[in-house]
Amino acid sequence: MKLRNILSIAAVGTALALGAQTVKPGIEVLRDMDFAPLKGKRVGLITNPTGVDNSLKSTIDILHEAPDVELVGLYAPEHGVRGDVHAGDHVDNFVDPATGVTVYSIYGKSRKPSPEMLKDVDVLIYDIQDIGCRSFTFISTMGLGMEACAELGKQFMVLDRPNPVGGNKVEGNLVEDSCVSFVSQFPIPYVYGLTPGELAEYLNDEGLLGGGAKVDLTVIPMEGWTRDMSFRETGMPWVLPSPHIPNPEAAILYPMTGILGEINYMNIGVGYTEPFKLFCASWVDADALSKRLNALNLPGIMFRPIHIKPFYGFGKGENLQGVEIYVTDKEKAPLSLTQFYVMQELADMYPDHKAFETADPKRFSMFDKVTGSKEIRRRFAKRHKVEDIIDYWNKDADAFKAKSAKYYKYK
């Protein structure tokens, strides 16, 4: 039996075991269309290992084999097109050995495709599984790719994929001008509740690309996805979009702990076996912190005490204590505010370990970039109280959700 057939059976078996339907990602829908929108065109592709069909065949290889489609360039975001580059490391240009196609780095000196990189391209395609959080860099890569194509009169296509946080959750303020960066490239909330295709149309039609430019955009939608679906319910295989997002649940945990992780104040599970699922430090009493946090009765969240010894990163080789997060209802849970509640309780329990009085000030700039506003840190640092930031953090969420709803492609 061919490997592809074995993998297809495995994917269907997993879906049946979970009581799930198999959602078709954009690449499969495009293939079902016999690649009609690409016939006779020279194609560039921004992708990484998550760009696969439900049999785990890479979009790179699918397009390389597609009839009357010429794959002329690959564009490597963070981690590279085949996933062989560590987080944060620069990607270099090279030739993909499987296809003979040149791979251009857009995570090095430049994070936007240059005219030279795109000179032989008619349409640039984006196919990456995102995690629904603004600070994850792939949507910045998508937006900058759109800008490059707009400037050069090239077409841009998004092969759509699910948002693993779902299509209903929106949290956080819009990015302010002073905090625009590669982890907050566009004025959207921290958790934005859109698929990559929906977000691309929002950025394009709302004039949010550089200089208000607009690109000739096509989105190939999924089949079978709904906004309330968990990723497990899609029946699709999960491929790591980065080393510390090993499963779709980690995508939900990322916005709950990742902001705090920027100030190197505690271990958040990175360096242990539970990335983005923990809050641990040597000076914490696990039982006491767990009781304090559970007493807050945060909707959709529970905590349990945990003791760890990280293998690398913060607290490597040390005995740390803290809590493990359990999300019981992601729709009700205040995902991004969870870390602020943790910092609040720790400041009250351990006055000598208040986050913004003990963390490295050199990290504050990155914290501001990730939150998209200097005001969040300024307000919280005064008393370490969530009540001082909650209104500011949530001030744009409802308006964004209402405004972005017209771009919904799925119910």
N, C-alpha and C positions, 0 to 999 in steps of 0.2 A: 504493500500500500504506500502511495506517495506521502511524503511528509506533510504536504499541504492538506491532504484529506484527513490525516491523523489529527492535525491541529484543528481542523474544522469540526471534527467529531468531538474533540476535547472541549472546544468552545461551546458547542451546543449542549454537551453534557453538563458543563458548569452552569449554563443558563437554566436548564431544566431543574438541576439540583436546587437552585436558588429561587425557583418559581418565577424566573424572569423571562422577559422577551429579549430577543437580540436586536438591539438598535443598529441600524446601518449608519456608519460614519460617512462623511461627505465623499471620501475616496471611493467607497463602494457604490454610492449613488452615481458618481461620475463614471465609474466603470460600467454600470448598468446602462448609462446613456451612450455607451460605446465611445466615450471621450469626445463626443460631438463638439463641445465648445473649444476644444484644443486642436481639432483637425488642421493639419498643415501649418501649425504654429511652432515656434521655437520657445521652449519652456524653461524657466528657472524655478527652483524649488527651495523654499525655506522650510526645513524640517529637522527632526531629531528622531531618536528611537521610538517615540510615541506615535509617529506617523506610520501607522500600520492598519491593515484591514483586520477583520475579525478572525482571520487565520494566521495573524502575526506576520504577514508579508509586508515588507516595507513599501511605502508609497514611492520611494526612490526607484525600487525595482519594478513596481507596477507601471510607473510612467515611462521608465526606460524601455519596457517591453511593449508599450501601447502602440498600436498601429497608427501610422500617419501623425505621430507626435514625436518631436525631437527634443529630448532632454539635453540642454546645453550648459546648464550651470546648477550647482548646489550651493546653498548659502548657510553657513554654520553659525547658529546662535550659541549662547552659553551651553557648555558641555559637548558641543560638536554635533554633526549630523548623524554620526553612528554612536554617540554617547561615550566617547573615549577620552573626554577631557574633564578634569576635576572642576568643581564649582569655583567660579571666580578666575580660573586660569584663562589666559588668552588663547584663542584658537588661531592656528596658522593655516595658510593656503596650502593645498596639496591636491593630488589626483585620487579620486575614489577608486580603489583597486577593483571593486566589483563591477563598475560601469565604465570606467575610464573617463568619467566626467570630472571637470575641475571643481574643487570645493573652495569657495571664497569665504574668508573669515569676515563675519560681521559681529564678532565679539573680540576685538583686538584694538588696533589703532583707530579703526572706524567701526561704528555700530549701525551704520546706515549704508546700504549698497551704493557704491560709486557709479558714475556714468560708465566708467571703463568696465566694471563688473557686469553691467546690464546691457552693454552695447549690442550683444547678439541675441537678446531676449525680447520676445513679443509679449509674453505674459508671465508674471511672477506669481507663483502659487505659495500659499502658506498652509501647512498642515502640521499642527502641533497640539498635543493635549495640554490644555492650560489647567490651572487649579482655582480660578475664580477670585484671585486676590491680586490687588493692584501692584504690590511690590515684587511679585514673581515676574521676572524680566521678559518673558516671551511675548507678552502683549505690547511691550515697548518695542521689541524687535518688529512685530507685525506693523505697528503704526509707522515706524521709521521706514519700513519697506514700502508702505503705501505712499508716504511722502516722496520717496525717491522715484516711484513710478509716476506719480502725479507730475513731478518736475520734468520727467523725460517723455511724457506722453505714452507710457507703457500701460498695459492692462494689469490688473491685480485680481487674484482669485483666492478666496478662502474656502478650504474644504472643512466643513464645520464638524465640531465635536462637542460632547456634553460639557456642561459646567458641573464638576463634582460636588460643589456646594449647593447646587440647585439653581433654579431660575427665579426664585422669589426672594432671596435673602440680599438685602442691601444695608450696609453699615459704613459709617465713617464720613468725615467731611471731604469736600472736593479738594484736590491739590491746589495750593496757593502758589503764586508766581515765585516766591522766594524759596520754594522747596521742590521745584521741578527738577527731576533727575531721572536717571535710567530706571530707578525703582519707583518713580512717580512721574511718568512721562506726560500723562494727560490728566485733565481735570475731571476725574471720576472718583467715586467713593472707594474706600479701601476694599470692601466686599461689594461687587457691582452687579451681580445677578444676571449676567448676560453670557451667551456663548461667544466664542471668538468671532463667528460670522455676524452676530447681532452687534457686538461691540464695534466691529469694523464699519458697519453701516452707520452706527451712531457717530463715530469719529468723523466719518466722511461727510455725512449729510448735515451735521451740526457745525461744520467748519472748524474742527479742532485739530486738523493736521497743520503742520507748519505753514504760516502765511495764509491760512484759510484755504489752502489748495484742496482740490477734489480730484480723486482718481477714478478712472473707468473701472468700477468694482463689480465683480460677480461673486455671489456666495452660493456654493453648492450645499444645500441643507441636508441634515440627517433625515432618516426616516425612522419613526417610531419613538422619538424622544419626547417626554413631557417635562414641564418645569418642576414638578414635584418629585421627579425620579431621583433615587440615590444612584450612584454609579454602579453598585452591585446589581441593581434592578435592570440595568441596560443589557446585561449578559455579555458585555464587551470585555475583552481582556485588558487588564491594567498593566501598562508599561511605565516604569519609573520615569517621570519627567526630569527628575534630578535625584541624586543618591539618597537624600533624606526625605523623599516622598515615596516610600516603598509600597504604599497601598492607598486606595482612594480615601480611607478614613484620615490619613495624614494630611490630605488636602483640606479637610474640615478643621483639623487641629492647627494647621499652620497660621491662620489669622488669630488664633487664640493665644499664641505664645511668641510668635516671631518678632513682634515689635519689641517686647521686653528683651528678647535675645540679642538685639542690636547693641545694648549697653553692657553686655558681658557681666551681668549682675548675678545670674544664677545659671544652673544647668537646666535647659529646657527639654532634655532628652536627646539632643544631638550629641553624639559621642557615647550614647548608651543604645539599648535596643528599642527604645520607644521615642523616636524623634518627634519633637513638638508636642509631646503628651505629658510632660512633667514640669514641675517647678521644684528644684532641689538645690540646697546649699549646705555647707558644713555646720552652719550656725542655726539651722532650723530644727525645731522639734516636730517631727512628722505628725504625730497624733494630735498635738495642739493645733497645728495649722489646718489639718483636715477638719477638725471640729469647728474651728472658726469659719472656714469657707463654707461648709455645709450648713452652718447656722444662718448664712446669708439667704438661703433658699433661692439661689439663682435658678431661674426656670431652665429646664432642659439640661442641667449639668449636675453631676455628682463628683465628689473627690474621695480618694482613699489614701491613707498614708503609705509611703514607700521609702525603702532604703536602697541606695544604689552605690556602685563604684564605677564611674565612667571609664571607658576604655581609651578615650581621647577627648580632646577639647576641654571645656571648663571643668575643673575639678578632677582631671585625669588621675586615676589611682587613689583618690580620696574617698572616704566614707561620707556620703552625702545623705541628707534626709529631706523629705518634702512630700508632695502629693502627686498623684496620677489623676488625670482628667477622664471622666466618662461622660460622653455626650449622649443623653437619652432622647433628646428632641432638638435637632439642629435648627428647626424653624423657630422655636421659642427661645433658644439659647442666645444670650448676648455674646456672640463669639469673640469679637475683637475687644470688648471691654473686660473679658475675663482676666487678662493679665494685669489690668489696672486694679481690679478688685484684689488680686493676689498681692500686688505692691502695697495697696492700702492696708490690708490686714498685717502684712509683715512690718510695715512702718509703725503700726500701733503696738505690735508684739515686741519688736526689737528696734527701739528708737536709734540705736547706734548703727543700724543697717538700713536706713532709709535709702531707697533706690537712687535718688538724685543727689544724695549727699555722700554716697560711698562709691558709686559707679565712676568709671573713667570719663571725665569731661570731654576727652577727645572723641568719644563715641556719640556725643549728643547731636552732632551734626547729622549723622546717619539716622539716628532716631527721628529727628525732625523731617528728614527726607522721606522716611518710610511712612510716618503719620501724615505727611503732606502739609503740615503746618507747625510753625514754631510755638503757636499758642497752646497746643496740647501739653507740651513739656513745661512751658512757663506756668501755666495754670495749675497743673498737677503738682509740680515741685514745691509750691508754696505750703501745702498742707498734706500732700499725698492722700487726697480724698477724691473718689470717683465723682462725687456730686459737683466738684469744681470744673469738671470737663465734660460731663455727660451731655449737656445741652449743646455745647460747641461741637462735640464729636458727631452728634446725630442731626445737626442743623440742616444738612443738605440731603439727607437720605430720602425722605418722602418726595421731595421735588424731583430728585434724579429718577426715582422709580417711576413717577408719573410721566416724566419727559421721555424716558427710555422705552416705555411700554409700547410706543408706536413702532418700535423696531423688532418687537417679538416675532419670531418665526414659528413658535411652538406654543401650545396651550399649557 
